[in-house]
Amino acid sequence: MKNNILIFCFIISLQQISAQVPKKVVAEHFTNTLCSICAARNPGFYTNLDNHPGILHLAVHPSAPYAGCTLSQHNVSENNSRTNYYGIFGGTPRIVIQGSVIPSSANYNDATMFTPFTGQSSPATIKITQTKYANDSIKARVVVKTAGTHSLGNLRLFIALAEDTIFFSAPNGESKHHDVFRKSLGGAQGITMTLPAIIGDSVVNTFTSTVHPSWNFSRIFTMAILQEEGNKALVQAEAVLASGGQIITGLKTNSNEMELRIAPNPATNKLYVCLNSGETSDFYIIDAIGREVLKGNFSSYTNIDISGLETGLYTLVVQNEKGKVNKKLIKE
């Protein structure tokens, strides 16, 4: 019996040592409000993102090919710095997924564009605590923790403040702009760091900033992207809203007429869902690697039995004729 217990404990120890966590997928989108090609290609890309609610999205507006882009002019140096980081300055639209530059000739509406990057694991987790003060200040505490064995060397942590939706009638005809990069915390290139070798150890960084008066303060969120220094390969990423610690992923398509509320969050057995649209809506729950694990429909409100789900992070997506909304769910 004693030997069996020792063997069991040894197996558990090995499992803990080799533990990995799902790797988030990040699509960085380089676009320009004076670019007619962007206006033609972006809708297909947004539809693709909308169909992949587990994917994080950040829109960067470089000053090329059009320096007059309003969203670029707001922070020219850092928009250009992020574009130059990938060596793609000069033309838009461009897409970078997991640090890999997607060819400009690619079909951005192709659902399989994300397939090579999904279902991967990471030896790191990122947790962001975002706090907003008054109407003009924000603090982001970013904790990067080692979750599994690794041989990673020098890394770079890029922290972005972004505005989830900007309603602006651009010269190219686009009127809604999603997840718009506003400012980098920790410098335009981010900060260099090393992931601890010991599982459970972490690196903590805290950033504070005032916000620009032109930003919609309620829509500002923090995104963290951890990459390898040399090849820019993504190690892990996360994004979080301040309100109730709500984490957002994917393209935010919330309509002004639709408000989705869930409680409690984190939840253990029952999740109570309320939508103010009054229409019959379909819902589905997506796990951290993009798999649909629950689905159903309801009118106005319902409760969902999530007791059968494994502990972890999920996305609740609710859709009806008025549009689609999503919220992040933590299952305890």
C-alpha positions as semicolon CSV with decimal commas, in nm:
position;residue;x (nm);y (nm);z (nm)
1;M;0,000;0,000;0,000
2;K;0,280;0,238;0,093
3;N;0,452;0,177;-0,240
4;N;0,128;0,242;-0,427
5;I;0,086;0,573;-0,248
6;L;0,443;0,674;-0,334
7;I;0,391;0,584;-0,700
8;F;0,064;0,780;-0,708
9;C;0,230;1,087;-0,552
10;F;0,517;1,058;-0,800
11;I;0,275;1,053;-1,095
12;I;0,091;1,356;-0,960
13;S;0,422;1,539;-0,919
14;L;0,518;1,465;-1,279
15;Q;0,181;1,593;-1,399
16;Q;0,227;1,913;-1,203
17;I;0,581;1,965;-1,335
18;S;0,474;1,924;-1,697
19;A;0,152;2,126;-1,661
20;Q;0,070;2,358;-1,947
21;V;-0,224;2,593;-1,995
22;P;-0,419;2,690;-2,309
23;K;-0,250;2,963;-2,509
24;K;-0,469;3,258;-2,604
25;V;-0,477;3,360;-2,970
26;V;-0,412;3,725;-3,055
27;A;-0,487;3,889;-3,389
28;E;-0,319;4,228;-3,429
29;H;-0,486;4,425;-3,703
30;F;-0,304;4,710;-3,878
31;T;-0,548;4,940;-4,054
32;N;-0,604;5,304;-4,154
33;T;-0,918;5,518;-4,166
34;L;-0,820;5,671;-4,502
35;C;-0,751;5,333;-4,661
36;S;-1,021;5,228;-4,909
37;I;-0,875;4,877;-4,930
38;C;-0,919;4,851;-4,552
39;A;-1,284;4,949;-4,588
40;A;-1,329;4,670;-4,841
41;R;-1,142;4,397;-4,653
42;N;-1,203;4,478;-4,287
43;P;-1,571;4,370;-4,277
44;G;-1,477;4,018;-4,379
45;F;-1,206;4,007;-4,116
46;Y;-1,447;4,136;-3,849
47;T;-1,698;3,867;-3,946
48;N;-1,423;3,608;-3,914
49;L;-1,333;3,739;-3,569
50;D;-1,698;3,747;-3,467
51;N;-1,718;3,375;-3,550
52;H;-1,414;3,308;-3,329
53;P;-1,510;3,470;-2,996
54;G;-1,209;3,330;-2,811
55;I;-0,960;3,537;-3,010
56;L;-0,816;3,859;-2,872
57;H;-0,807;4,152;-3,112
58;L;-0,609;4,476;-3,119
59;A;-0,636;4,735;-3,398
60;V;-0,328;4,948;-3,465
61;H;-0,338;5,252;-3,694
62;P;0,001;5,334;-3,848
63;S;0,059;5,663;-4,030
64;A;0,135;5,486;-4,358
65;P;0,006;5,472;-4,618
66;Y;-0,200;5,773;-4,503
67;A;-0,060;6,008;-4,240
68;G;-0,393;6,189;-4,207
69;C;-0,564;5,893;-4,034
70;T;-0,740;6,040;-3,730
71;L;-0,688;5,732;-3,513
72;S;-0,320;5,725;-3,606
73;Q;-0,267;6,093;-3,532
74;H;-0,387;6,039;-3,176
75;N;-0,063;5,849;-3,100
76;V;0,155;5,840;-3,410
77;S;0,479;5,723;-3,252
78;E;0,341;5,419;-3,070
79;N;0,110;5,310;-3,353
80;N;0,410;5,324;-3,586
81;S;0,638;5,156;-3,333
82;R;0,409;4,853;-3,305
83;T;0,384;4,831;-3,685
84;N;0,761;4,855;-3,730
85;Y;0,805;4,586;-3,463
86;Y;0,676;4,339;-3,722
87;G;0,843;4,508;-4,021
88;I;0,515;4,579;-4,202
89;F;0,510;4,959;-4,200
90;G;0,391;5,113;-4,527
91;G;0,071;4,936;-4,626
92;T;-0,265;4,842;-4,475
93;P;-0,456;4,631;-4,395
94;R;-0,218;4,374;-4,245
95;I;-0,281;4,097;-3,994
96;V;-0,039;3,945;-3,742
97;I;-0,151;3,632;-3,554
98;Q;0,052;3,502;-3,259
99;G;0,340;3,722;-3,371
100;S;0,339;3,573;-3,724
101;V;0,279;3,811;-4,014
102;I;-0,003;3,689;-4,239
103;P;0,059;3,749;-4,612
104;S;-0,123;4,055;-4,743
105;S;-0,272;3,837;-5,018
106;A;-0,449;3,613;-4,766
107;N;-0,828;3,597;-4,750
108;Y;-0,903;3,765;-4,417
109;N;-1,254;3,617;-4,422
110;D;-1,120;3,260;-4,439
111;A;-1,228;3,077;-4,122
112;T;-0,921;2,852;-4,145
113;M;-0,684;3,149;-4,112
114;F;-0,683;3,098;-3,735
115;T;-0,668;2,717;-3,742
116;P;-0,285;2,679;-3,735
117;F;-0,273;2,888;-3,417
118;T;-0,550;2,732;-3,208
119;G;-0,531;2,446;-2,959
120;Q;-0,176;2,529;-2,846
121;S;-0,046;2,533;-2,490
122;S;0,178;2,767;-2,293
123;P;0,398;2,741;-1,985
124;A;0,274;3,082;-1,865
125;T;-0,043;3,246;-1,741
126;I;-0,122;3,617;-1,732
127;K;-0,360;3,782;-1,490
128;I;-0,452;4,150;-1,521
129;T;-0,618;4,355;-1,252
130;Q;-0,738;4,684;-1,398
131;T;-0,856;4,963;-1,170
132;K;-1,006;5,293;-1,280
133;Y;-0,998;5,603;-1,063
134;A;-1,230;5,904;-1,098
135;N;-1,270;5,971;-1,470
136;D;-0,913;6,009;-1,581
137;S;-0,677;5,752;-1,428
138;I;-0,614;5,383;-1,470
139;K;-0,389;5,126;-1,303
140;A;-0,306;4,785;-1,446
141;R;-0,139;4,515;-1,239
142;V;-0,003;4,240;-1,463
143;V;0,105;3,908;-1,312
144;V;0,293;3,663;-1,535
145;K;0,320;3,322;-1,368
146;T;0,507;3,007;-1,466
147;A;0,261;2,720;-1,511
148;G;0,487;2,455;-1,663
149;T;0,844;2,362;-1,745
150;H;1,002;2,561;-2,026
151;S;1,327;2,662;-2,193
152;L;1,226;3,015;-2,288
153;G;1,490;3,288;-2,285
154;N;1,445;3,661;-2,314
155;L;1,084;3,773;-2,348
156;R;0,905;4,101;-2,415
157;L;0,582;4,206;-2,243
158;F;0,373;4,456;-2,437
159;I;0,091;4,623;-2,242
160;A;-0,172;4,815;-2,437
161;L;-0,464;5,035;-2,344
162;A;-0,736;5,006;-2,607
163;E;-1,089;5,136;-2,662
164;D;-1,329;4,853;-2,741
165;T;-1,548;5,051;-2,984
166;I;-1,510;5,394;-3,140
167;F;-1,802;5,534;-3,336
168;F;-1,643;5,757;-3,597
169;S;-1,742;5,816;-3,961
170;A;-1,406;5,773;-4,128
171;P;-1,325;5,905;-4,476
172;N;-1,305;5,548;-4,609
173;G;-1,665;5,480;-4,506
174;E;-1,605;5,279;-4,189
175;S;-1,820;5,401;-3,900
176;K;-1,734;5,156;-3,622
177;H;-1,378;5,079;-3,513
178;H;-1,305;4,788;-3,281
179;D;-1,045;4,739;-3,005
180;V;-0,848;5,048;-3,105
181;F;-0,497;5,076;-2,962
182;R;-0,463;5,399;-2,765
183;K;-0,147;5,381;-2,558
184;S;0,134;5,149;-2,455
185;L;0,215;5,106;-2,086
186;G;0,580;5,042;-2,008
187;G;0,710;5,205;-2,325
188;A;0,635;5,172;-2,695
189;Q;0,826;4,842;-2,722
190;G;0,704;4,707;-2,389
191;I;0,941;4,570;-2,126
192;T;1,191;4,285;-2,133
193;M;1,147;4,005;-1,883
194;T;1,240;3,646;-1,807
195;L;0,982;3,383;-1,717
196;P;1,077;3,223;-1,383
197;A;1,208;2,868;-1,403
198;I;1,019;2,748;-1,096
199;I;0,654;2,655;-1,146
200;G;0,430;2,884;-0,944
201;D;0,675;3,174;-0,937
202;S;0,562;3,497;-1,097
203;V;0,673;3,838;-1,221
204;V;0,453;4,132;-1,122
205;N;0,444;4,470;-1,296
206;T;0,215;4,761;-1,214
207;F;0,146;5,045;-1,455
208;T;-0,046;5,368;-1,403
209;S;-0,161;5,625;-1,656
210;T;-0,394;5,915;-1,705
211;V;-0,634;5,887;-1,995
212;H;-0,688;6,128;-2,280
213;P;-1,006;6,339;-2,261
214;S;-1,114;6,215;-2,604
215;W;-1,125;5,850;-2,491
216;N;-1,448;5,690;-2,379
217;F;-1,322;5,596;-2,033
218;S;-1,588;5,327;-1,983
219;R;-1,466;5,143;-2,294
220;I;-1,095;5,134;-2,212
221;F;-0,942;4,791;-2,145
222;T;-0,594;4,655;-2,087
223;M;-0,429;4,390;-2,302
224;A;-0,100;4,210;-2,229
225;I;0,102;4,027;-2,496
226;L;0,403;3,818;-2,395
227;Q;0,639;3,726;-2,681
228;E;0,978;3,575;-2,740
229;E;1,236;3,847;-2,794
230;G;1,396;3,701;-3,104
231;N;1,126;3,550;-3,327
232;K;0,830;3,740;-3,174
233;A;0,640;3,414;-3,121
234;L;0,354;3,459;-2,876
235;V;0,396;3,292;-2,538
236;Q;0,071;3,406;-2,375
237;A;-0,178;3,694;-2,378
238;E;-0,473;3,829;-2,184
239;A;-0,719;4,119;-2,186
240;V;-0,945;4,252;-1,912
241;L;-1,207;4,518;-1,848
242;A;-1,225;4,700;-1,516
243;S;-1,598;4,659;-1,458
244;G;-1,636;4,362;-1,227
245;G;-1,311;4,216;-1,355
246;Q;-1,484;4,125;-1,680
247;I;-1,242;3,976;-1,931
248;I;-1,309;4,030;-2,299
249;T;-1,195;3,822;-2,591
250;G;-1,261;3,837;-2,959
251;L;-1,427;4,118;-3,147
252;K;-1,662;4,316;-2,929
253;T;-1,988;4,345;-3,124
254;N;-2,214;4,458;-2,844
255;S;-2,497;4,672;-2,973
256;N;-2,600;4,981;-2,780
257;E;-2,948;4,824;-2,760
258;M;-2,833;4,496;-2,607
259;E;-2,700;4,451;-2,257
260;L;-2,597;4,107;-2,136
261;R;-2,569;4,042;-1,763
262;I;-2,452;3,725;-1,591
263;A;-2,428;3,627;-1,225
264;P;-2,249;3,504;-1,032
265;N;-1,908;3,531;-1,195
266;P;-1,710;3,325;-1,101
267;A;-1,983;3,059;-1,093
268;T;-1,993;2,700;-0,971
269;N;-2,320;2,527;-1,065
270;K;-2,578;2,774;-1,201
271;L;-2,522;3,076;-1,422
272;Y;-2,805;3,331;-1,435
273;V;-2,826;3,516;-1,766
274;C;-3,030;3,826;-1,848
275;L;-3,053;4,003;-2,185
276;N;-3,255;4,323;-2,224
277;S;-3,347;4,275;-2,592
278;G;-3,666;4,077;-2,515
279;E;-3,616;3,851;-2,817
280;T;-3,554;3,479;-2,834
281;S;-3,178;3,437;-2,833
282;D;-2,940;3,149;-2,892
283;F;-2,650;3,101;-2,653
284;Y;-2,339;2,892;-2,660
285;I;-2,044;2,858;-2,426
286;I;-1,693;2,833;-2,571
287;D;-1,397;2,695;-2,378
288;A;-1,047;2,846;-2,370
289;I;-0,936;2,667;-2,687
290;G;-1,244;2,752;-2,893
291;R;-1,461;2,442;-2,848
292;E;-1,839;2,473;-2,806
293;V;-1,926;2,298;-2,478
294;L;-2,288;2,411;-2,415
295;K;-2,566;2,565;-2,622
296;G;-2,934;2,650;-2,600
297;N;-3,184;2,935;-2,633
298;F;-3,392;3,161;-2,408
299;S;-3,605;3,476;-2,397
300;S;-3,495;3,766;-2,174
301;Y;-3,351;3,553;-1,893
302;T;-3,253;3,198;-1,805
303;N;-3,027;2,995;-1,580
304;I;-2,771;2,758;-1,726
305;D;-2,647;2,446;-1,552
306;I;-2,268;2,462;-1,577
307;S;-2,194;2,206;-1,307
308;G;-2,062;1,965;-1,570
309;L;-1,798;2,207;-1,701
310;E;-1,439;2,177;-1,594
311;T;-1,287;2,456;-1,387
312;G;-1,149;2,728;-1,612
313;L;-1,217;3,024;-1,837
314;Y;-1,507;3,029;-2,089
315;T;-1,686;3,271;-2,319
316;L;-2,067;3,300;-2,314
317;V;-2,197;3,415;-2,653
318;V;-2,560;3,526;-2,698
319;Q;-2,701;3,599;-3,043
320;N;-3,033;3,710;-3,190
321;E;-3,160;3,920;-3,482
322;K;-3,029;4,239;-3,323
323;G;-2,671;4,115;-3,304
324;K;-2,430;3,927;-3,083
325;V;-2,289;3,992;-2,736
326;N;-2,039;3,799;-2,530
327;K;-1,901;3,789;-2,178
328;K;-1,619;3,600;-2,018
329;L;-1,711;3,341;-1,756
330;I;-1,496;3,185;-1,487
331;K;-1,607;2,837;-1,377
332;E;-1,494;2,742;-1,026
